[in-house]
Amino acid sequence: MATVNYTVRPGDTLWNIAEKFDTSVNDIARYNGISDVNQIYPGQVLRICLLYTSPSPRDLSTSR
């Protein structure tokens, strides 16, 4: 299991952050002690627990 830190940007929601990291809003909220999932703010650093690591887009590219 890996943990990453993500800094919230303007316009981010827990939903779109969860989508980026293939996790759930509830998991992010629970891991970060967030009681109101609608209350995050730019600059806030969230710890996101990943069950597995997926390749980055760079890892998926192939050179021929």
Sequence and secondary structure as in RCSB ss.txt:
>XXXX:A:sequence
MATVNYTVRPGDTLWNIAEKFDTSVNDIARYNGISDVNQIYPGQVLRICLLYTSPSPRDLSTSR
>XXXX:A:secstr
 EEEEEE  TT  HHHHHHHTT  HHHHHHHHT S TT   TT EEEEEESS    HHHH    
